[in-house]
Amino acid sequence: MRSTLKMPKVGDAVDEVVISEIQVQKGAAVSEGQTLFVVETDKTTVEVPAPFAGTVAEILIAAGDDVKTGAPTIVLEV
């Protein structure tokens, strides 16, 4: 089963972030809590973890992208 992960809300007043680093590759096995990618806001840097274990089926974002809260980011195969 595939599950599309969406950009979580990273702050009360933050609706858009910049992807600073992707830390996984397509086909990689990830564990729950493992950092998938890192985002930057005006004030901070936030690591976004995997909500569950799986295999990276697709990466829908790239470093430098502006991404809104709720936008699709990574597809995990469970």
N, CA, C, O and CB atoms as a CASP TS submission, in Angstrom:
PFRMAT TS
TARGET T0000
AUTHOR 0000-0000-0000
METHOD Language model
MODEL 1
PARENT N/A
ATOM      1  N   MET     1       0.832  -1.177   0.000  1.00  0.00           N
ATOM      2  CA  MET     1       0.000   0.000   0.000  1.00  0.00           C
ATOM      3  C   MET     1       0.885   1.251   0.000  1.00  0.00           C
ATOM      4  O   MET     1       1.872   1.326   0.731  1.00  0.00           O
ATOM      5  CB  MET     1      -0.951  -0.008   1.214  1.00  0.00           C
ATOM      6  N   ARG     2       0.521   2.212  -0.815  1.00  0.00           N
ATOM      7  CA  ARG     2       1.269   3.475  -0.885  1.00  0.00           C
ATOM      8  C   ARG     2       0.535   4.553  -0.094  1.00  0.00           C
ATOM      9  O   ARG     2      -0.694   4.606  -0.060  1.00  0.00           O
ATOM     10  CB  ARG     2       1.466   3.924  -2.362  1.00  0.00           C
ATOM     11  N   SER     3       1.323   5.399   0.531  1.00  0.00           N
ATOM     12  CA  SER     3       0.768   6.519   1.284  1.00  0.00           C
ATOM     13  C   SER     3       1.550   7.778   0.930  1.00  0.00           C
ATOM     14  O   SER     3       2.776   7.808   1.035  1.00  0.00           O
ATOM     15  CB  SER     3       0.814   6.246   2.820  1.00  0.00           C
ATOM     16  N   THR     4       0.832   8.815   0.509  1.00  0.00           N
ATOM     17  CA  THR     4       1.471  10.084   0.173  1.00  0.00           C
ATOM     18  C   THR     4       1.562  10.943   1.423  1.00  0.00           C
ATOM     19  O   THR     4       0.548  11.287   2.030  1.00  0.00           O
ATOM     20  CB  THR     4       0.694  10.824  -0.947  1.00  0.00           C
ATOM     21  N   LEU     5       2.791  11.285   1.799  1.00  0.00           N
ATOM     22  CA  LEU     5       3.007  12.130   2.969  1.00  0.00           C
ATOM     23  C   LEU     5       2.873  13.583   2.554  1.00  0.00           C
ATOM     24  O   LEU     5       3.353  13.986   1.495  1.00  0.00           O
ATOM     25  CB  LEU     5       4.396  11.863   3.610  1.00  0.00           C
ATOM     26  N   LYS     6       2.221  14.357   3.391  1.00  0.00           N
ATOM     27  CA  LYS     6       2.023  15.777   3.103  1.00  0.00           C
ATOM     28  C   LYS     6       2.869  16.622   4.037  1.00  0.00           C
ATOM     29  O   LYS     6       3.218  16.195   5.137  1.00  0.00           O
ATOM     30  CB  LYS     6       0.539  16.161   3.232  1.00  0.00           C
ATOM     31  N   MET     7       3.195  17.829   3.584  1.00  0.00           N
ATOM     32  CA  MET     7       4.005  18.739   4.385  1.00  0.00           C
ATOM     33  C   MET     7       3.249  19.095   5.654  1.00  0.00           C
ATOM     34  O   MET     7       2.168  19.681   5.592  1.00  0.00           O
ATOM     35  CB  MET     7       4.366  20.014   3.584  1.00  0.00           C
ATOM     36  N   PRO     8       3.821  18.740   6.822  1.00  0.00           N
ATOM     37  CA  PRO     8       3.143  19.074   8.076  1.00  0.00           C
ATOM     38  C   PRO     8       3.293  20.556   8.413  1.00  0.00           C
ATOM     39  O   PRO     8       4.172  21.237   7.884  1.00  0.00           O
ATOM     40  CB  PRO     8       3.695  18.220   9.221  1.00  0.00           C
ATOM     41  N   LYS     9       2.445  21.035   9.277  1.00  0.00           N
ATOM     42  CA  LYS     9       2.550  22.414   9.764  1.00  0.00           C
ATOM     43  C   LYS     9       3.735  22.468  10.719  1.00  0.00           C
ATOM     44  O   LYS     9       3.819  21.665  11.648  1.00  0.00           O
ATOM     45  CB  LYS     9       1.216  22.889  10.474  1.00  0.00           C
ATOM     46  N   VAL    10       4.647  23.401  10.500  1.00  0.00           N
ATOM     47  CA  VAL    10       5.863  23.478  11.322  1.00  0.00           C
ATOM     48  C   VAL    10       5.874  24.673  12.268  1.00  0.00           C
ATOM     49  O   VAL    10       6.828  24.862  13.022  1.00  0.00           O
ATOM     50  CB  VAL    10       7.077  23.539  10.431  1.00  0.00           C
ATOM     51  N   GLY    11       4.832  25.466  12.230  1.00  0.00           N
ATOM     52  CA  GLY    11       4.740  26.612  13.136  1.00  0.00           C
ATOM     53  C   GLY    11       3.370  27.240  13.023  1.00  0.00           C
ATOM     54  O   GLY    11       2.681  27.063  12.019  1.00  0.00           O
ATOM     55  N   ASP    12       2.969  27.975  14.052  1.00  0.00           N
ATOM     56  CA  ASP    12       1.633  28.568  14.066  1.00  0.00           C
ATOM     57  C   ASP    12       1.388  29.531  12.912  1.00  0.00           C
ATOM     58  O   ASP    12       0.297  29.550  12.341  1.00  0.00           O
ATOM     59  CB  ASP    12       1.412  29.284  15.363  1.00  0.00           C
ATOM     60  N   ALA    13       2.378  30.319  12.569  1.00  0.00           N
ATOM     61  CA  ALA    13       2.197  31.343  11.541  1.00  0.00           C
ATOM     62  C   ALA    13       2.904  30.996  10.236  1.00  0.00           C
ATOM     63  O   ALA    13       3.078  31.859   9.375  1.00  0.00           O
ATOM     64  CB  ALA    13       2.699  32.675  12.048  1.00  0.00           C
ATOM     65  N   VAL    14       3.313  29.735  10.084  1.00  0.00           N
ATOM     66  CA  VAL    14       4.082  29.326   8.901  1.00  0.00           C
ATOM     67  C   VAL    14       3.205  28.477   7.983  1.00  0.00           C
ATOM     68  O   VAL    14       2.739  27.407   8.375  1.00  0.00           O
ATOM     69  CB  VAL    14       5.359  28.537   9.314  1.00  0.00           C
ATOM     70  N   ASP    15       2.982  28.960   6.756  1.00  0.00           N
ATOM     71  CA  ASP    15       2.187  28.212   5.785  1.00  0.00           C
ATOM     72  C   ASP    15       3.016  27.716   4.610  1.00  0.00           C
ATOM     73  O   ASP    15       2.538  26.916   3.806  1.00  0.00           O
ATOM     74  CB  ASP    15       1.057  29.068   5.279  1.00  0.00           C
ATOM     75  N   GLU    16       4.264  28.189   4.505  1.00  0.00           N
ATOM     76  CA  GLU    16       5.133  27.787   3.405  1.00  0.00           C
ATOM     77  C   GLU    16       6.571  27.705   3.908  1.00  0.00           C
ATOM     78  O   GLU    16       7.016  28.545   4.691  1.00  0.00           O
ATOM     79  CB  GLU    16       5.020  28.780   2.213  1.00  0.00           C
ATOM     80  N   VAL    17       7.284  26.688   3.452  1.00  0.00           N
ATOM     81  CA  VAL    17       8.680  26.479   3.852  1.00  0.00           C
ATOM     82  C   VAL    17       9.527  26.260   2.607  1.00  0.00           C
ATOM     83  O   VAL    17       9.001  26.067   1.511  1.00  0.00           O
ATOM     84  CB  VAL    17       8.812  25.269   4.828  1.00  0.00           C
ATOM     85  N   VAL    18      10.839  26.293   2.785  1.00  0.00           N
ATOM     86  CA  VAL    18      11.776  25.986   1.708  1.00  0.00           C
ATOM     87  C   VAL    18      12.454  24.663   2.050  1.00  0.00           C
ATOM     88  O   VAL    18      12.953  24.491   3.162  1.00  0.00           O
ATOM     89  CB  VAL    18      12.834  27.139   1.511  1.00  0.00           C
ATOM     90  N   ILE    19      12.474  23.733   1.105  1.00  0.00           N
ATOM     91  CA  ILE    19      13.157  22.459   1.308  1.00  0.00           C
ATOM     92  C   ILE    19      14.652  22.729   1.234  1.00  0.00           C
ATOM     93  O   ILE    19      15.152  23.193   0.209  1.00  0.00           O
ATOM     94  CB  ILE    19      12.713  21.382   0.244  1.00  0.00           C
ATOM     95  N   SER    20      15.371  22.441   2.320  1.00  0.00           N
ATOM     96  CA  SER    20      16.812  22.708   2.306  1.00  0.00           C
ATOM     97  C   SER    20      17.625  21.457   2.001  1.00  0.00           C
ATOM     98  O   SER    20      18.728  21.551   1.463  1.00  0.00           O
ATOM     99  CB  SER    20      17.250  23.287   3.639  1.00  0.00           C
ATOM    100  N   GLU    21      17.088  20.279   2.342  1.00  0.00           N
ATOM    101  CA  GLU    21      17.851  19.047   2.111  1.00  0.00           C
ATOM    102  C   GLU    21      16.918  17.842   2.107  1.00  0.00           C
ATOM    103  O   GLU    21      16.038  17.725   2.961  1.00  0.00           O
ATOM    104  CB  GLU    21      18.948  18.871   3.189  1.00  0.00           C
ATOM    105  N   ILE    22      17.113  16.950   1.146  1.00  0.00           N
ATOM    106  CA  ILE    22      16.414  15.665   1.117  1.00  0.00           C
ATOM    107  C   ILE    22      17.397  14.638   1.669  1.00  0.00           C
ATOM    108  O   ILE    22      18.522  14.537   1.179  1.00  0.00           O
ATOM    109  CB  ILE    22      15.917  15.282  -0.352  1.00  0.00           C
ATOM    110  N   GLN    23      16.990  13.878   2.681  1.00  0.00           N
ATOM    111  CA  GLN    23      17.919  12.951   3.324  1.00  0.00           C
ATOM    112  C   GLN    23      17.669  11.486   2.976  1.00  0.00           C
ATOM    113  O   GLN    23      18.297  10.599   3.553  1.00  0.00           O
ATOM    114  CB  GLN    23      17.845  13.122   4.806  1.00  0.00           C
ATOM    115  N   VAL    24      16.762  11.226   2.040  1.00  0.00           N
ATOM    116  CA  VAL    24      16.494   9.851   1.609  1.00  0.00           C
ATOM    117  C   VAL    24      16.523   9.799   0.084  1.00  0.00           C
ATOM    118  O   VAL    24      16.468  10.829  -0.588  1.00  0.00           O
ATOM    119  CB  VAL    24      15.117   9.344   2.156  1.00  0.00           C
ATOM    120  N   GLN    25      16.610   8.590  -0.441  1.00  0.00           N
ATOM    121  CA  GLN    25      16.590   8.385  -1.889  1.00  0.00           C
ATOM    122  C   GLN    25      15.469   7.425  -2.240  1.00  0.00           C
ATOM    123  O   GLN    25      15.036   6.628  -1.407  1.00  0.00           O
ATOM    124  CB  GLN    25      17.954   7.847  -2.398  1.00  0.00           C
ATOM    125  N   LYS    26      15.003   7.504  -3.473  1.00  0.00           N
ATOM    126  CA  LYS    26      13.984   6.580  -3.953  1.00  0.00           C
ATOM    127  C   LYS    26      14.487   5.153  -3.780  1.00  0.00           C
ATOM    128  O   LYS    26      15.630   4.846  -4.118  1.00  0.00           O
ATOM    129  CB  LYS    26      13.625   6.865  -5.439  1.00  0.00           C
ATOM    130  N   GLY    27      13.635   4.287  -3.253  1.00  0.00           N
ATOM    131  CA  GLY    27      13.993   2.891  -3.036  1.00  0.00           C
ATOM    132  C   GLY    27      14.576   2.606  -1.664  1.00  0.00           C
ATOM    133  O   GLY    27      14.761   1.445  -1.298  1.00  0.00           O
ATOM    134  N   ALA    28      14.871   3.658  -0.898  1.00  0.00           N
ATOM    135  CA  ALA    28      15.477   3.477   0.429  1.00  0.00           C
ATOM    136  C   ALA    28      14.433   3.026   1.447  1.00  0.00           C
ATOM    137  O   ALA    28      13.293   3.490   1.434  1.00  0.00           O
ATOM    138  CB  ALA    28      16.145   4.786   0.902  1.00  0.00           C
ATOM    139  N   ALA    29      14.841   2.118   2.324  1.00  0.00           N
ATOM    140  CA  ALA    29      14.002   1.718   3.455  1.00  0.00           C
ATOM    141  C   ALA    29      14.189   2.752   4.557  1.00  0.00           C
ATOM    142  O   ALA    29      15.316   3.135   4.870  1.00  0.00           O
ATOM    143  CB  ALA    29      14.361   0.270   3.963  1.00  0.00           C
ATOM    144  N   VAL    30      13.079   3.204   5.145  1.00  0.00           N
ATOM    145  CA  VAL    30      13.150   4.173   6.236  1.00  0.00           C
ATOM    146  C   VAL    30      12.423   3.620   7.450  1.00  0.00           C
ATOM    147  O   VAL    30      11.483   2.835   7.326  1.00  0.00           O
ATOM    148  CB  VAL    30      12.545   5.536   5.812  1.00  0.00           C
ATOM    149  N   SER    31      12.873   4.040   8.621  1.00  0.00           N
ATOM    150  CA  SER    31      12.226   3.620   9.857  1.00  0.00           C
ATOM    151  C   SER    31      11.390   4.766  10.407  1.00  0.00           C
ATOM    152  O   SER    31      11.615   5.929  10.073  1.00  0.00           O
ATOM    153  CB  SER    31      13.272   3.156  10.899  1.00  0.00           C
ATOM    154  N   GLU    32      10.439   4.433  11.241  1.00  0.00           N
ATOM    155  CA  GLU    32       9.605   5.454  11.872  1.00  0.00           C
ATOM    156  C   GLU    32      10.489   6.429  12.639  1.00  0.00           C
ATOM    157  O   GLU    32      11.348   6.011  13.415  1.00  0.00           O
ATOM    158  CB  GLU    32       8.554   4.809  12.815  1.00  0.00           C
ATOM    159  N   GLY    33      10.283   7.711  12.428  1.00  0.00           N
ATOM    160  CA  GLY    33      11.060   8.734  13.118  1.00  0.00           C
ATOM    161  C   GLY    33      12.318   9.172  12.395  1.00  0.00           C
ATOM    162  O   GLY    33      12.926  10.176  12.765  1.00  0.00           O
ATOM    163  N   GLN    34      12.721   8.431  11.362  1.00  0.00           N
ATOM    164  CA  GLN    34      13.911   8.805  10.593  1.00  0.00           C
ATOM    165  C   GLN    34      13.637  10.091   9.812  1.00  0.00           C
ATOM    166  O   GLN    34      12.554  10.263   9.254  1.00  0.00           O
ATOM    167  CB  GLN    34      14.329   7.659   9.626  1.00  0.00           C
ATOM    168  N   THR    35      14.615  10.987   9.775  1.00  0.00           N
ATOM    169  CA  THR    35      14.445  12.249   9.045  1.00  0.00           C
ATOM    170  C   THR    35      14.375  11.987   7.544  1.00  0.00           C
ATOM    171  O   THR    35      15.255  11.345   6.970  1.00  0.00           O
ATOM    172  CB  THR    35      15.601  13.225   9.365  1.00  0.00           C
ATOM    173  N   LEU    36      13.308  12.498   6.916  1.00  0.00           N
ATOM    174  CA  LEU    36      13.135  12.371   5.472  1.00  0.00           C
ATOM    175  C   LEU    36      13.723  13.570   4.739  1.00  0.00           C
ATOM    176  O   LEU    36      14.416  13.425   3.731  1.00  0.00           O
ATOM    177  CB  LEU    36      11.654  12.219   5.125  1.00  0.00           C
ATOM    178  N   PHE    37      13.432  14.760   5.266  1.00  0.00           N
ATOM    179  CA  PHE    37      13.948  15.984   4.661  1.00  0.00           C
ATOM    180  C   PHE    37      13.984  17.090   5.700  1.00  0.00           C
ATOM    181  O   PHE    37      13.384  16.985   6.770  1.00  0.00           O
ATOM    182  CB  PHE    37      13.090  16.407   3.449  1.00  0.00           C
ATOM    183  N   VAL    38      14.700  18.153   5.361  1.00  0.00           N
ATOM    184  CA  VAL    38      14.869  19.292   6.258  1.00  0.00           C
ATOM    185  C   VAL    38      14.295  20.521   5.566  1.00  0.00           C
ATOM    186  O   VAL    38      14.520  20.740   4.376  1.00  0.00           O
ATOM    187  CB  VAL    38      16.379  19.506   6.640  1.00  0.00           C
ATOM    188  N   VAL    39      13.548  21.323   6.332  1.00  0.00           N
ATOM    189  CA  VAL    39      12.962  22.546   5.787  1.00  0.00           C
ATOM    190  C   VAL    39      13.442  23.763   6.568  1.00  0.00           C
ATOM    191  O   VAL    39      13.851  23.663   7.725  1.00  0.00           O
ATOM    192  CB  VAL    39      11.425  22.469   5.813  1.00  0.00           C
ATOM    193  N   GLU    40      13.381  24.902   5.910  1.00  0.00           N
ATOM    194  CA  GLU    40      13.744  26.166   6.553  1.00  0.00           C
ATOM    195  C   GLU    40      12.548  27.099   6.529  1.00  0.00           C
ATOM    196  O   GLU    40      11.817  27.176   5.542  1.00  0.00           O
ATOM    197  CB  GLU    40      14.963  26.823   5.853  1.00  0.00           C
ATOM    198  N   THR    41      12.361  27.807   7.637  1.00  0.00           N
ATOM    199  CA  THR    41      11.382  28.886   7.702  1.00  0.00           C
ATOM    200  C   THR    41      12.172  30.173   7.892  1.00  0.00           C
ATOM    201  O   THR    41      13.403  30.160   7.863  1.00  0.00           O
ATOM    202  CB  THR    41      10.328  28.664   8.865  1.00  0.00           C
ATOM    203  N   ASP    42      11.478  31.268   8.085  1.00  0.00           N
ATOM    204  CA  ASP    42      12.165  32.538   8.327  1.00  0.00           C
ATOM    205  C   ASP    42      12.990  32.498   9.604  1.00  0.00           C
ATOM    206  O   ASP    42      13.994  33.200   9.724  1.00  0.00           O
ATOM    207  CB  ASP    42      11.158  33.676   8.401  1.00  0.00           C
ATOM    208  N   LYS    43      12.563  31.672  10.561  1.00  0.00           N
ATOM    209  CA  LYS    43      13.187  31.698  11.882  1.00  0.00           C
ATOM    210  C   LYS    43      13.959  30.445  12.274  1.00  0.00           C
ATOM    211  O   LYS    43      14.793  30.506  13.177  1.00  0.00           O
ATOM    212  CB  LYS    43      12.153  31.940  12.888  1.00  0.00           C
ATOM    213  N   THR    44      13.709  29.316  11.627  1.00  0.00           N
ATOM    214  CA  THR    44      14.302  28.072  12.113  1.00  0.00           C
ATOM    215  C   THR    44      14.460  27.034  11.008  1.00  0.00           C
ATOM    216  O   THR    44      13.965  27.204   9.893  1.00  0.00           O
ATOM    217  CB  THR    44      13.459  27.500  13.232  1.00  0.00           C
ATOM    218  N   THR    45      15.158  25.960  11.345  1.00  0.00           N
ATOM    219  CA  THR    45      15.302  24.789  10.483  1.00  0.00           C
ATOM    220  C   THR    45      14.619  23.624  11.192  1.00  0.00           C
ATOM    221  O   THR    45      14.798  23.439  12.396  1.00  0.00           O
ATOM    222  CB  THR    45      16.823  24.470  10.174  1.00  0.00           C
ATOM    223  N   VAL    46      13.835  22.838  10.450  1.00  0.00           N
ATOM    224  CA  VAL    46      13.066  21.749  11.044  1.00  0.00           C
ATOM    225  C   VAL    46      13.307  20.464  10.260  1.00  0.00           C
ATOM    226  O   VAL    46      13.236  20.458   9.031  1.00  0.00           O
ATOM    227  CB  VAL    46      11.556  22.094  11.077  1.00  0.00           C
ATOM    228  N   GLU    47      13.594  19.368  10.978  1.00  0.00           N
ATOM    229  CA  GLU    47      13.701  18.045  10.364  1.00  0.00           C
ATOM    230  C   GLU    47      12.310  17.422  10.331  1.00  0.00           C
ATOM    231  O   GLU    47      11.597  17.436  11.334  1.00  0.00           O
ATOM    232  CB  GLU    47      14.712  17.131  11.143  1.00  0.00           C
ATOM    233  N   VAL    48      11.925  16.876   9.184  1.00  0.00           N
ATOM    234  CA  VAL    48      10.616  16.245   9.044  1.00  0.00           C
ATOM    235  C   VAL    48      10.817  14.733   9.044  1.00  0.00           C
ATOM    236  O   VAL    48      11.449  14.194   8.135  1.00  0.00           O
ATOM    237  CB  VAL    48       9.886  16.721   7.737  1.00  0.00           C
ATOM    238  N   PRO    49      10.277  14.034  10.067  1.00  0.00           N
ATOM    239  CA  PRO    49      10.493  12.597  10.201  1.00  0.00           C
ATOM    240  C   PRO    49       9.435  11.759   9.478  1.00  0.00           C
ATOM    241  O   PRO    49       8.352  12.244   9.149  1.00  0.00           O
ATOM    242  CB  PRO    49      10.517  12.226  11.659  1.00  0.00           C
ATOM    243  N   ALA    50       9.776  10.499   9.241  1.00  0.00           N
ATOM    244  CA  ALA    50       8.819   9.541   8.692  1.00  0.00           C
ATOM    245  C   ALA    50       7.812   9.189   9.789  1.00  0.00           C
ATOM    246  O   ALA    50       8.215   8.868  10.907  1.00  0.00           O
ATOM    247  CB  ALA    50       9.544   8.254   8.153  1.00  0.00           C
ATOM    248  N   PRO    51       6.515   9.244   9.492  1.00  0.00           N
ATOM    249  CA  PRO    51       5.513   8.913  10.503  1.00  0.00           C
ATOM    250  C   PRO    51       5.384   7.404  10.743  1.00  0.00           C
ATOM    251  O   PRO    51       4.798   6.973  11.736  1.00  0.00           O
ATOM    252  CB  PRO    51       4.171   9.476  10.093  1.00  0.00           C
ATOM    253  N   PHE    52       5.936   6.610   9.821  1.00  0.00           N
ATOM    254  CA  PHE    52       5.914   5.152   9.943  1.00  0.00           C
ATOM    255  C   PHE    52       7.016   4.577   9.059  1.00  0.00           C
ATOM    256  O   PHE    52       7.557   5.274   8.200  1.00  0.00           O
ATOM    257  CB  PHE    52       4.513   4.568   9.545  1.00  0.00           C
ATOM    258  N   ALA    53       7.344   3.318   9.269  1.00  0.00           N
ATOM    259  CA  ALA    53       8.386   2.649   8.486  1.00  0.00           C
ATOM    260  C   ALA    53       7.850   2.293   7.099  1.00  0.00           C
ATOM    261  O   ALA    53       6.656   2.043   6.931  1.00  0.00           O
ATOM    262  CB  ALA    53       8.891   1.376   9.216  1.00  0.00           C
ATOM    263  N   GLY    54       8.739   2.272   6.117  1.00  0.00           N
ATOM    264  CA  GLY    54       8.351   1.904   4.767  1.00  0.00           C
ATOM    265  C   GLY    54       9.506   2.077   3.802  1.00  0.00           C
ATOM    266  O   GLY    54      10.655   2.246   4.212  1.00  0.00           O
ATOM    267  N   THR    55       9.194   2.035   2.522  1.00  0.00           N
ATOM    268  CA  THR    55      10.181   2.225   1.462  1.00  0.00           C
ATOM    269  C   THR    55       9.787   3.453   0.654  1.00  0.00           C
ATOM    270  O   THR    55       8.617   3.634   0.319  1.00  0.00           O
ATOM    271  CB  THR    55      10.286   0.962   0.547  1.00  0.00           C
ATOM    272  N   VAL    56      10.767   4.295   0.342  1.00  0.00           N
ATOM    273  CA  VAL    56      10.498   5.510  -0.428  1.00  0.00           C
ATOM    274  C   VAL    56      10.171   5.111  -1.866  1.00  0.00           C
ATOM    275  O   VAL    56      11.034   4.610  -2.587  1.00  0.00           O
ATOM    276  CB  VAL    56      11.720   6.495  -0.382  1.00  0.00           C
ATOM    277  N   ALA    57       8.920   5.334  -2.281  1.00  0.00           N
ATOM    278  CA  ALA    57       8.483   4.996  -3.632  1.00  0.00           C
ATOM    279  C   ALA    57       8.671   6.172  -4.589  1.00  0.00           C
ATOM    280  O   ALA    57       9.033   5.984  -5.750  1.00  0.00           O
ATOM    281  CB  ALA    57       7.017   4.559  -3.619  1.00  0.00           C
ATOM    282  N   GLU    58       8.422   7.383  -4.097  1.00  0.00           N
ATOM    283  CA  GLU    58       8.570   8.583  -4.921  1.00  0.00           C
ATOM    284  C   GLU    58       8.972   9.756  -4.041  1.00  0.00           C
ATOM    285  O   GLU    58       8.576   9.840  -2.878  1.00  0.00           O
ATOM    286  CB  GLU    58       7.257   8.900  -5.684  1.00  0.00           C
ATOM    287  N   ILE    59       9.758  10.656  -4.606  1.00  0.00           N
ATOM    288  CA  ILE    59      10.096  11.914  -3.943  1.00  0.00           C
ATOM    289  C   ILE    59       9.518  13.022  -4.815  1.00  0.00           C
ATOM    290  O   ILE    59       9.924  13.194  -5.964  1.00  0.00           O
ATOM    291  CB  ILE    59      11.669  12.081  -3.737  1.00  0.00           C
ATOM    292  N   LEU    60       8.576  13.765  -4.268  1.00  0.00           N
ATOM    293  CA  LEU    60       7.823  14.753  -5.036  1.00  0.00           C
ATOM    294  C   LEU    60       8.338  16.175  -4.845  1.00  0.00           C
ATOM    295  O   LEU    60       7.765  17.121  -5.386  1.00  0.00           O
ATOM    296  CB  LEU    60       6.371  14.691  -4.654  1.00  0.00           C
ATOM    297  N   ILE    61       9.412  16.330  -4.082  1.00  0.00           N
ATOM    298  CA  ILE    61       9.991  17.638  -3.783  1.00  0.00           C
ATOM    299  C   ILE    61      11.480  17.609  -4.094  1.00  0.00           C
ATOM    300  O   ILE    61      12.065  16.542  -4.278  1.00  0.00           O
ATOM    301  CB  ILE    61       9.746  18.034  -2.301  1.00  0.00           C
ATOM    302  N   ALA    62      12.083  18.781  -4.149  1.00  0.00           N
ATOM    303  CA  ALA    62      13.529  18.885  -4.374  1.00  0.00           C
ATOM    304  C   ALA    62      14.071  20.017  -3.516  1.00  0.00           C
ATOM    305  O   ALA    62      13.336  20.924  -3.127  1.00  0.00           O
ATOM    306  CB  ALA    62      13.857  19.126  -5.885  1.00  0.00           C
ATOM    307  N   ALA    63      15.359  19.953  -3.227  1.00  0.00           N
ATOM    308  CA  ALA    63      16.006  21.023  -2.468  1.00  0.00           C
ATOM    309  C   ALA    63      15.800  22.343  -3.199  1.00  0.00           C
ATOM    310  O   ALA    63      15.973  22.431  -4.415  1.00  0.00           O
ATOM    311  CB  ALA    63      17.525  20.732  -2.268  1.00  0.00           C
ATOM    312  N   GLY    64      15.429  23.362  -2.437  1.00  0.00           N
ATOM    313  CA  GLY    64      15.178  24.675  -3.005  1.00  0.00           C
ATOM    314  C   GLY    64      13.718  24.960  -3.301  1.00  0.00           C
ATOM    315  O   GLY    64      13.345  26.109  -3.538  1.00  0.00           O
ATOM    316  N   ASP    65      12.880  23.916  -3.291  1.00  0.00           N
ATOM    317  CA  ASP    65      11.449  24.100  -3.555  1.00  0.00           C
ATOM    318  C   ASP    65      10.773  24.854  -2.419  1.00  0.00           C
ATOM    319  O   ASP    65      11.102  24.655  -1.250  1.00  0.00           O
ATOM    320  CB  ASP    65      10.765  22.747  -3.762  1.00  0.00           C
ATOM    321  N   ASP    66       9.824  25.721  -2.768  1.00  0.00           N
ATOM    322  CA  ASP    66       8.914  26.326  -1.797  1.00  0.00           C
ATOM    323  C   ASP    66       7.714  25.394  -1.704  1.00  0.00           C
ATOM    324  O   ASP    66       7.098  25.072  -2.720  1.00  0.00           O
ATOM    325  CB  ASP    66       8.485  27.803  -2.214  1.00  0.00           C
ATOM    326  N   VAL    67       7.377  24.957  -0.489  1.00  0.00           N
ATOM    327  CA  VAL    67       6.305  23.983  -0.307  1.00  0.00           C
ATOM    328  C   VAL    67       5.310  24.506   0.726  1.00  0.00           C
ATOM    329  O   VAL    67       5.696  24.952   1.807  1.00  0.00           O
ATOM    330  CB  VAL    67       6.877  22.606   0.129  1.00  0.00           C
ATOM    331  N   LYS    68       4.047  24.444   0.384  1.00  0.00           N
ATOM    332  CA  LYS    68       2.995  24.887   1.300  1.00  0.00           C
ATOM    333  C   LYS    68       2.583  23.744   2.230  1.00  0.00           C
ATOM    334  O   LYS    68       2.690  22.571   1.871  1.00  0.00           O
ATOM    335  CB  LYS    68       1.770  25.407   0.509  1.00  0.00           C
ATOM    336  N   THR    69       2.115  24.097   3.418  1.00  0.00           N
ATOM    337  CA  THR    69       1.573  23.120   4.357  1.00  0.00           C
ATOM    338  C   THR    69       0.476  22.325   3.651  1.00  0.00           C
ATOM    339  O   THR    69      -0.401  22.904   3.009  1.00  0.00           O
ATOM    340  CB  THR    69       1.023  23.819   5.645  1.00  0.00           C
ATOM    341  N   GLY    70       0.526  20.997   3.772  1.00  0.00           N
ATOM    342  CA  GLY    70      -0.473  20.129   3.155  1.00  0.00           C
ATOM    343  C   GLY    70      -0.121  19.647   1.764  1.00  0.00           C
ATOM    344  O   GLY    70      -0.821  18.796   1.214  1.00  0.00           O
ATOM    345  N   ALA    71       0.949  20.170   1.178  1.00  0.00           N
ATOM    346  CA  ALA    71       1.351  19.745  -0.168  1.00  0.00           C
ATOM    347  C   ALA    71       1.994  18.361  -0.108  1.00  0.00           C
ATOM    348  O   ALA    71       2.667  18.049   0.874  1.00  0.00           O
ATOM    349  CB  ALA    71       2.332  20.770  -0.799  1.00  0.00           C
ATOM    350  N   PRO    72       1.807  17.517  -1.135  1.00  0.00           N
ATOM    351  CA  PRO    72       2.439  16.202  -1.160  1.00  0.00           C
ATOM    352  C   PRO    72       3.963  16.321  -1.226  1.00  0.00           C
ATOM    353  O   PRO    72       4.494  17.176  -1.934  1.00  0.00           O
ATOM    354  CB  PRO    72       1.922  15.388  -2.350  1.00  0.00           C
ATOM    355  N   THR    73       4.666  15.449  -0.476  1.00  0.00           N
ATOM    356  CA  THR    73       6.126  15.531  -0.423  1.00  0.00           C
ATOM    357  C   THR    73       6.809  14.226  -0.830  1.00  0.00           C
ATOM    358  O   THR    73       7.654  14.210  -1.725  1.00  0.00           O
ATOM    359  CB  THR    73       6.567  15.917   0.970  1.00  0.00           C
ATOM    360  N   ILE    74       6.439  13.145  -0.172  1.00  0.00           N
ATOM    361  CA  ILE    74       7.083  11.845  -0.409  1.00  0.00           C
ATOM    362  C   ILE    74       6.013  10.759  -0.372  1.00  0.00           C
ATOM    363  O   ILE    74       5.069  10.832   0.415  1.00  0.00           O
ATOM    364  CB  ILE    74       8.206  11.560   0.655  1.00  0.00           C
ATOM    365  N   VAL    75       6.169   9.753  -1.229  1.00  0.00           N
ATOM    366  CA  VAL    75       5.273   8.599  -1.220  1.00  0.00           C
ATOM    367  C   VAL    75       6.027   7.431  -0.603  1.00  0.00           C
ATOM    368  O   VAL    75       7.101   7.053  -1.070  1.00  0.00           O
ATOM    369  CB  VAL    75       4.766   8.248  -2.665  1.00  0.00           C
ATOM    370  N   LEU    76       5.447   6.861   0.458  1.00  0.00           N
ATOM    371  CA  LEU    76       6.035   5.684   1.104  1.00  0.00           C
ATOM    372  C   LEU    76       5.203   4.457   0.784  1.00  0.00           C
ATOM    373  O   LEU    76       3.973   4.505   0.796  1.00  0.00           O
ATOM    374  CB  LEU    76       6.136   5.882   2.636  1.00  0.00           C
ATOM    375  N   GLU    77       5.883   3.361   0.496  1.00  0.00           N
ATOM    376  CA  GLU    77       5.257   2.056   0.286  1.00  0.00           C
ATOM    377  C   GLU    77       5.378   1.303   1.605  1.00  0.00           C
ATOM    378  O   GLU    77       6.462   1.204   2.180  1.00  0.00           O
ATOM    379  CB  GLU    77       5.932   1.256  -0.912  1.00  0.00           C
ATOM    380  N   VAL    78       4.256   0.776   2.074  1.00  0.00           N
ATOM    381  CA  VAL    78       4.276   0.066   3.360  1.00  0.00           C
ATOM    382  C   VAL    78       4.215  -1.421   3.120  1.00  0.00           C
ATOM    383  O   VAL    78       4.222  -2.201   4.073  1.00  0.00           O
ATOM    384  CB  VAL    78       3.107   0.510   4.263  1.00  0.00           C
TER
END
